[in-house]
């Protein structure tokens, strides 16, 4: 992964903030809309990774950009995609938005926005697995099929990249506002 890191240099939040504020750098948030709905860095531009290839990057090509996700990992993994975009210069925000917050820099929060979809999946899957395991232990071993079913679903999601529970949750009424 070191070669990817070399393709897209990192910049820490303390160094990036004054340049972003001064207009020397543009901060691009590559997180998905459901992630950004709850918390974002003021002044950042939202270009989700899922829409990257179809996004109009023209306004940013002659500028220096700093790309960020939640922790920096997703940005580094996709570094070749960002390097190929042809920005005047590009870097990734070390630590992502979490590093930004750790540096004491401001974020805008919308506490009314729903949790991001993957956290909802984790909460529901974990609840089913825990309840099924407990019921299997305390009541009847047949309930052990519940965590087995949840585990199979998570395994398939990891192998295929398709999560049925996440797709279902995107259509729930409380998540409609995050995708709008």
URVEN-V702608 format. One record per pair of residues at least 12 apart in sequence whose ideal C-beta (glycine too) atoms are under 10 Angstrom apart, sorted by the first residue. I is the first residue (numbers start at 1). J is the second residue. D is the distance in whole Angstrom. If there is no record, write none. Layout:
I/J/D
I/J/D
This chain:
1/73/10
1/76/7
1/77/8
1/79/9
3/79/9
3/80/9
4/75/10
4/76/6
4/77/7
4/78/9
4/79/4
4/80/7
4/83/9
4/92/10
5/76/6
5/79/7
5/92/9
6/79/9
7/76/9
7/79/5
7/80/6
7/82/8
7/83/5
7/84/10
7/90/9
7/92/10
8/67/8
8/75/7
8/76/7
8/78/9
8/79/4
8/80/8
8/81/10
8/82/6
8/83/6
8/90/6
8/91/6
8/92/5
9/79/10
9/89/9
9/90/8
9/91/5
9/92/8
9/94/10
10/66/9
10/72/7
10/75/9
10/76/8
10/91/6
10/92/5
10/93/8
10/94/4
10/95/9
10/99/10
11/25/8
11/64/10
11/66/6
11/68/10
11/90/10
11/91/4
11/92/7
11/93/6
11/94/7
12/91/10
12/93/8
12/94/5
12/95/8
12/99/7
12/100/10
12/103/7
13/41/9
13/66/9
13/68/9
13/93/6
13/94/7
13/95/7
13/96/9
13/97/9
13/98/10
13/99/5
13/100/5
13/101/8
13/102/8
13/103/4
13/104/9
13/105/6
14/94/10
14/99/10
14/100/10
14/103/5
14/104/9
14/105/8
15/66/10
15/91/10
15/93/10
15/94/9
15/103/10
16/41/10
16/66/5
16/68/9
16/91/8
16/92/10
16/93/6
16/94/9
16/99/10
16/100/8
16/103/9
16/105/9
17/41/9
17/66/10
17/93/10
17/100/8
17/103/8
17/104/10
17/105/5
17/106/9
19/64/8
19/66/8
20/41/8
20/42/10
20/43/7
20/44/8
20/64/10
20/65/10
20/66/7
20/93/9
20/105/10
21/42/10
21/43/8
21/105/10
23/43/10
23/63/9
24/63/9
24/64/6
25/63/7
25/64/5
25/65/7
25/66/5
25/89/8
25/90/10
25/91/8
25/93/10
26/43/9
26/44/8
26/45/6
26/59/9
26/60/5
26/63/5
26/64/7
26/65/5
26/66/7
26/67/10
26/87/9
26/90/10
27/40/10
27/41/6
27/42/9
27/43/6
27/44/4
27/45/7
27/65/8
27/66/5
27/67/8
27/68/7
27/93/7
27/97/10
27/100/9
28/44/7
28/45/5
28/46/8
28/47/5
28/52/10
28/55/10
28/57/9
28/60/7
28/63/10
28/65/5
28/66/7
28/67/5
28/68/7
28/75/9
28/82/9
28/85/10
28/87/9
28/90/9
28/93/9
29/41/7
29/44/4
29/45/7
29/46/5
29/47/7
29/48/8
29/49/10
29/66/10
29/67/8
29/68/6
29/69/8
29/70/10
29/75/10
29/93/9
29/96/9
29/97/8
30/44/10
30/45/10
30/46/9
30/47/6
30/48/6
30/49/5
30/50/9
30/51/9
30/52/7
30/67/6
30/68/7
30/69/5
30/70/10
30/74/7
30/75/6
30/78/7
30/81/9
30/82/8
30/92/9
30/96/9
31/44/10
31/46/8
31/47/10
31/48/7
31/49/8
31/50/10
31/68/8
31/69/5
31/70/6
31/74/8
31/75/10
31/96/8
31/97/8
31/116/8
32/46/9
32/48/5
32/49/7
32/50/6
32/51/9
32/69/9
32/74/10
32/116/8
32/117/8
32/118/9
32/178/9
32/179/9
33/46/7
33/48/6
33/50/9
33/51/9
33/116/9
33/117/10
33/178/6
33/179/6
33/180/8
34/48/10
34/113/8
34/114/7
34/115/8
34/116/5
34/117/5
34/118/8
34/119/9
34/120/9
34/166/10
34/169/9
34/170/8
34/175/7
34/177/10
34/178/4
34/179/7
35/48/9
35/69/8
35/70/7
35/97/9
35/113/10
35/115/10
35/116/5
35/117/8
35/118/8
35/119/9
35/178/9
36/48/8
36/70/10
36/97/9
36/110/10
36/113/9
36/116/9
36/178/9
37/110/6
37/112/9
37/113/4
37/114/7
37/115/10
37/116/8
37/175/9
37/177/7
37/178/4
37/179/8
37/180/9
38/107/10
38/108/10
38/109/7
38/110/6
38/111/8
38/112/9
38/113/4
38/114/7
38/115/7
38/116/7
38/119/9
38/178/8
39/70/9
39/97/7
39/101/9
39/107/5
39/108/7
39/109/5
39/110/7
39/111/9
39/113/8
39/116/10
40/68/10
40/97/8
40/107/7
40/108/6
40/109/8
40/110/9
41/66/10
41/68/7
41/93/9
41/96/10
41/97/6
41/100/6
41/101/9
41/105/8
41/106/8
41/107/6
41/108/8
42/105/9
42/106/6
42/107/7
42/108/5
43/106/10
43/108/9
44/66/9
44/67/10
44/68/7
44/93/10
44/97/9
44/100/10
44/107/10
44/108/9
45/59/9
45/60/7
45/65/9
47/60/8
47/65/10
47/67/9
47/85/10
48/69/10
49/67/9
49/69/8
49/74/7
49/75/9
49/77/10
49/78/6
49/81/8
49/82/10
52/67/10
52/78/8
52/81/6
52/82/8
52/85/8
53/81/8
53/85/10
55/85/9
57/82/10
57/85/6
57/86/8
57/87/8
60/85/8
60/86/10
60/87/6
60/88/9
60/90/9
61/85/7
61/86/6
61/87/6
61/88/7
62/86/9
62/87/8
62/88/5
63/87/7
63/88/6
63/89/8
63/90/10
64/87/7
64/88/6
64/89/4
64/90/7
64/91/8
65/82/8
65/85/8
65/87/5
65/88/8
65/89/7
65/90/5
65/91/8
65/92/10
66/87/10
66/89/9
66/90/8
66/91/5
66/92/7
66/93/5
66/94/10
67/79/9
67/81/10
67/82/6
67/85/9
67/87/9
67/90/7
67/91/7
67/92/5
67/93/7
67/96/9
68/91/10
68/92/7
68/93/4
68/94/9
68/95/9
68/96/5
68/97/6
68/98/10
68/99/8
68/100/7
69/92/8
69/93/8
69/96/5
69/97/8
69/98/9
70/95/9
70/96/5
70/97/6
70/98/6
70/99/10
70/116/9
71/93/10
71/94/10
71/95/7
71/96/5
71/97/8
71/98/5
71/99/8
72/92/6
72/93/6
72/94/6
72/95/5
72/96/4
72/97/9
72/98/8
72/99/7
73/92/10
73/95/10
73/96/8
74/92/9
74/96/8
75/90/10
75/91/9
75/92/4
75/93/7
75/94/10
75/96/7
76/92/6
76/94/10
76/96/10
78/92/9
79/92/7
110/177/9
110/178/9
112/174/10
112/177/8
113/174/9
113/175/9
113/177/7
113/178/6
114/169/9
114/172/8
114/173/10
114/174/5
114/175/5
114/176/9
114/177/7
114/178/6
114/179/10
115/169/10
115/174/9
115/175/9
115/178/9
116/166/10
116/169/10
116/175/9
116/178/8
117/163/9
117/165/9
117/166/5
117/167/9
117/168/10
117/169/5
117/170/6
117/172/10
117/175/7
117/178/8
117/179/9
118/157/10
118/163/8
118/165/10
118/166/7
118/169/9
120/165/8
120/166/8
120/168/10
120/169/5
120/170/10
120/172/8
120/174/9
120/175/8
121/153/9
121/154/8
121/157/8
121/163/6
121/164/10
121/165/5
121/166/5
121/168/9
121/169/7
122/154/9
122/165/10
124/150/9
124/165/6
124/168/10
124/169/8
125/147/9
125/150/5
125/151/9
125/153/7
125/154/6
125/157/9
125/163/10
125/165/7
126/147/10
126/150/8
126/154/10
127/150/9
128/146/6
128/147/7
128/149/8
128/150/5
128/151/10
128/153/9
128/165/10
129/146/7
129/147/4
129/148/9
129/149/9
129/150/5
129/151/7
129/154/9
130/146/10
130/147/8
130/150/10
131/143/8
131/146/7
131/147/8
131/150/10
132/144/7
132/145/7
132/146/3
132/147/4
132/148/8
132/149/8
132/150/7
132/151/10
133/146/8
133/147/5
133/148/10
133/150/10
134/146/10
134/147/10
135/147/10
136/148/9
150/165/9
153/165/7
